[in-house]
Amino acid sequence: MTGPDTPPDGAHHSLPHGSATIAYRHTPGRGPGVVFCSGFMSDMSGTKAVALEDWAKASGHAFTRFDYQGHGLSSGRFIDGTIGQWADDATAVLDRVTGGPQILVGSSMGGWIALLLALRRPERVAGLVGIAPAPDFTEDLMWDLFDEPTRRTILDDGVWMRPSDYGPEPQPITRALIEDGRNHLLLRGPLGLTIPVRLLHGMRDPDVPWRTSLTIADKLTTPDVRITLVKDGDHRLSRPQDIALLCRTVGELAAELTGG
């Protein structure tokens, strides 16, 4: 089942969203569908998103990937983005592009977005898979770890350009990103979800400590939580064996949800 804005299979399309346009790609198929939420400064053309789309096509499941505002093919500037805005983008895609129950797959920041989306739309989200999920990272992995000069730059100038280990372009860390992030923190109390959750995390992740997944599991109220730790895995978990693990995890969850 698909929404009214679904483009032909294989085509990229843009979804009007207020004054913005959200680029997405949807592959029709059976349920539960799969929606991929990418990470901070990543987009829907990433290795995991494309590989999971290939898996979905082969298995016959509906699949949707998209770009947040300021990412990839969507409108807007990255520097203007916030967690709340990107969660709204994901909500618009879920509501208007997909139909029926969905498994959300979130990578890094996408894990935070997926959790927010599951809380917003519990009637639509049947399961969740996190890949090095990073809820609350703007506070716990940014603000709390920044030194005083960096904090002062963010507060006084509104932005600090952080060097990136993943490309030549620095990451603009804005005051708006930090302050808006505080409106969406999830790990300060129980996470009231009843769906099955699967978490994949590399133990050599230099960006999001693997113990974050243990914290998420502890905060989730659902008893159906499983964590897979990859001892030699990094943050991206994009090696062939990592991709195989991801596809197997999503496939097993889909089978459990349909009784297959």
N, C-alpha and C positions, 0 to 999 in steps of 0.2 A: 504494500500500500504506500502511495506517495502523495505528497501535497500538491496544491494547485500550481506551484511555481517550479515544479520539477522539469529540468531540461532533458533533451534526449540523452540516452546513455552515452557516456564518453565526452559530453560537452561540458565546458565550464559556463557558468551562468552567474548573474549577479542578482541578489535579492535586495530590493529597496528596503531600507531600514532607517526611518527618519530622514535626515539629510544625507545619509551615507548609503553606500552599496556594499553588500557583503558577497564576495565571490565564493562560489561553492561548486562542487562536483558531486553528482548523485548517480548511483548505479541502482536501478530497480532490482528487486528480488524479494525473497520470502523473509518472514520475520523469525526471530527478532532481528531488526536492522541493527547496524553498527554505525556509530557516529564517532569520528576521530577528532579530538581536541588537541591541537598542537601546543608547543611550548613558547616561552618568552623569546621573541624575535625569530621564531621559526614559522614555517608556513605549510600549506597542505601539499607541497611538492616534496616534502621530506621522505627519507627512506622508509620509515615505519609506516607512514600514511599510505604511500603507494603500494608497499608490500602487502599491507592489510587489505587494500582494495583488490589486489590480485587474488588474495585468499578468498575474499567475499564473492568475487565473480566465479571462482572455481567451485565454491560450495553453494552458490545460489542465494546467498544472503544479500539483502539490501545494504548499501554502504554509502555514507556521506562524509565528505571531508570539506573543510572550508577555511577561509582566512579571516581572522579578526580584523577590525579596522586598524589601519597602519601596518598591516602585514601583507605580504604577497601581492595578490591581485585586487584586494579590497581597497576602497577609498580611505582617505585620511592619512595622517602622519603618526608614526609610531610614538613620537615624543608627546603627543596629546592623549595617549591611551592610558587607561586605568583598569584595574581588575573588574570593577563594576561595569564599565563599558564593554569589556570583552566578554563578561558573563552575559550581558544583554545580547550581544551578537550571537553567542551560542544558543541562547534561548530562542531568538528569532529563527535561527536555522532549524532547531528542533521542532518548533511550532509550525513553521510554514513549508518546510521542505520534506520532512519525514512524516510517516504515519504509523500508528501501532506502537508496540513496545520496542524499545531500543536498548542496546548495550552501549554505554559510553566508554570510550577508551581515551584516557588522558595522559599525555606525556609531560612530565615536569610541571610547569605552570598549568598545563592542560589538565593535570590531575586535580588541581584546585578548582579550575573552571568546571570540571565534570562533577565534582562533589557539590558545588553550588547549584549546578543545574539539576542534579538528582534531588536536592532539597526543595528546589522550586517546582519541579514537575514530577513528583513521586508516582503519579498515575501513568506517566509515560516511560519512565526509566525502569527497566527490568533487571539490570545488572551493571556493574562498573568494573573496569580494569584500569589500574594505575600503573604507569611506567615511571619509576623514580618520581612519584607524585610529590608535589611541593606546595601544599597548602600553607598559607601564612608566611611565604618566603620573603615578602617585602619587609616584614617585621623581624622574623627570627633569623633570616639568612642575609639580610641587608642591614636594616637600621641598627639592630642590636650589635652587629659586628663592625659597623663603620666607626672609624676614629672621629674625634671631635672636629678636626678641620674639614673632613668630608661632610659631616652632618651640617656644619656651619655653611658650607658651600651650597648644599641642597636647600637649606632654610633661607639663605640670603639671596642666592641667584635663581632659585627655583629648579635648578638642574645640575647634575654632576655627570660628566662623561666618563664612564667606567671602561677601561680597556677590556676587551673581550678575548677569551681564549679560543673562541670558535669562529673568528673571522677578523678581517682588518678593520671593520667598522666598530667604533666604541658603542657602548650601550648607554643611552641617556636615562639616568635614574632621576626622576622628577619628584618634586615635593608633592605634586598631585598624586603620583603613583603610591608614594608612601602613605599619605594621609587617607586616600581612598581605600587602600589595602586594609587599614584598621577598621573600616566599616564591614569587612567581609571575613574577618578572622574566624577560623573554624575549630582550632585545637585548644581553645580555652574552656571547653565544656563538652558534653556529650554530642555526638553526631547522630542524630535521630534518623537513621535509615534502616529499612527492613530488607533490602535487596542483598543478593550475594555480591561480594566484593573480592577481587583478586588483585594482589599487589606484587609487582615485579621490581626488584631493586638490585643494582650492582653494588657489591661491597667495596669496590674501588672507586666509587662515585665521589669526585672531589667537590661537587657543587651542592648536592643534597645528601646529607648523611643517611645511610641506609636505616638507621634507627628511627628516622622520620616515619617510615612505613610501620614500624612497631607502635609508634605513638598513634598513628591513624587507626590501626587495628584496635588499640586499647580504647580509643574514644568512640568508635563505631558501636552503636547499640545492636546491630545485627549480629547474630552468632555465626553467620556464614561468611567468615573472612579467612582467606588463605594467603600467606606470604611466601613468595619464592625468592630466595636470595641467590644471586649469581656471584660466586666468590671472586672471580676475576673480571667481573663486569664493570664497565665505566658508567658515566651518567647517561650517555645516549642509548646504550643497549641496541646498537644497530648492526652488530656483526651478524653473519648468516645464522649462527647458532642462537643468537638473541632473537632474531626475527622469527625463527622457527618456534622458539618458546612462546613468543607473543601470539602467533597464529594458533598454536596448539591450545594455549590458554583461552583465547576467545572462542575457539571452536568447541572446547569442552564445556565452557559456560553456556554457550548457545544450545548445546545438546541437553544440558541439564535443565534449562529453562523450558525446552519443548518436550522433555521426557524421552528424547532420542537416545 
